[in-house]
Amino acid sequence: MAVRYLSLFSGIEAATVAWQPLGWEAVAFSEIEPFPCAVLAHHYPSIPNLGDINKITEDDIKRLGAIDVVVFGSPCQDLSLAGKREGFKNGETRSGLFYKAVQIIEWCRKHSGTRFALWENVVGAFYSNQGRDFSEVIRAFTGCQYSVPKEGWQNSGIAYSAEQSLLEWRTLDAKYFGVPQQRRRVFALADFGDWTCRSSILFQQANNEFYLSTYEKDEKEATFECRESSRKGLSRSYAGCITSHTEKDLITVTNNQVIVCDENGFPKEDGEYLRAFSVVEKERMFGFPDNYTRIPYRNKPAKNCVIHARLKAIGNSIAVPQLKWIGQQMQQAFLI
Ligand SMILES: C[S@@+](CC[C@H](N)C(=O)[O-])C[C@H]1O[C@@H](n2cnc3c(N)ncnc32)[C@H](O)[C@@H]1O
């Protein structure tokens, strides 16, 4: 039977791009921003978008039927190291919408026997409110009140309560999953089922397939390959970038820009800045199909789709291969 999942704070649905090929079915989305909503309606017209998470009721959840997994990357502005770091603030901030998602997960467990909840967020989640926000994440999923460790939260860990559930968390970097960008994010996976007979999910070694994937799309400029830094001898700061050879030069696409490099992959001293990313390059950096976000929007045809809205929505998303890898591990757990 297909795994059925509910996706909250859906954005442009990295989860669905990752999990549809596994044969999983989305039961509903929840998204409010106009452009991501249009992307969802364009690609998944038969999957309901429940809109504002604050308005989702217990009855709505009951009506959705069986839900095996809830996935949610809640807003991160108040946890981000770059922001004011106000944290969850008892649900008063945007990041505090986390609590609303937790309530929905409780309804899902009550009415549909939900097994897993997967949360994705910025690493700032370990630090906001002196680490107390992450204690709240653990409490929400296991019922256990852990105080913040003296040395702070580590990049990975497990918490469990005998009666309730298990929470695994791990910081994963997208660059180790075959996409050309450095992007460290916390993934926390709660298992409300019988986790005693399965191996851990987030602590498995990433599959080699993800290290070696190659894009061979014939773009105007060049052929892009994504590679692990060590395989190409690139410096650490350029790890995981997209490189391409034109007749004259090696071009490197870093996290911010496209620049000309020497044959070893280091920026040339007179390193010419060529241009900003194209939207397709950004889609590839997250593992989306080319032009996934190029949709008809606001009465304009797809070819005129607004670039800044596409870039923003992609930038807020999750690297698809990371979710695919986690999905594959969950799939194994369902089979036990
Ligand atoms: C960090 S992004 C998640 C992106 C998503 N995981 C993806 O694959 O693209 C958070 C999303 O939550 C949405 N959001 C914010 N407030 C919301 C609300 N009250 N109800 C539903 N979605 C909301 C934002 O518009 C944004 O797209």
The ligand as a Gaussian input file, in Angstrom:
#p B3LYP/6-31G(d) Opt

LIG

0 1
 C       10.590000      27.302000       4.909000
 S        9.278000      27.386000       3.787000
 C        8.959000      25.686000       3.465000
 C        9.244000      25.305000       2.050000
 C        8.826000      23.888000       1.658000
 N        9.312000      22.891000       2.568000
 C        9.234000      23.523000       0.237000
 O        9.472000      22.341000      -0.047000
 O        9.301000      24.409000      -0.629000
 C        7.926000      27.801000       4.829000
 C        6.617000      27.970000       4.084000
 O        5.580000      28.156000       5.041000
 C        4.605000      28.996000       4.450000
 N        3.731000      29.539000       5.510000
 C        3.977000      30.578000       6.349000
 N        2.922000      30.791000       7.159000
 C        1.997000      29.846000       6.844000
 C        0.688000      29.544000       7.334000
 N        0.126000      30.278000       8.306000
 N        0.032000      28.502000       6.784000
 C        0.581000      27.768000       5.780000
 N        1.815000      28.019000       5.264000
 C        2.509000      29.048000       5.787000
 C        5.444000      30.045000       3.739000
 O        4.703000      30.718000       2.742000
 C        6.584000      29.176000       3.183000
 O        6.319000      28.776000       1.864000

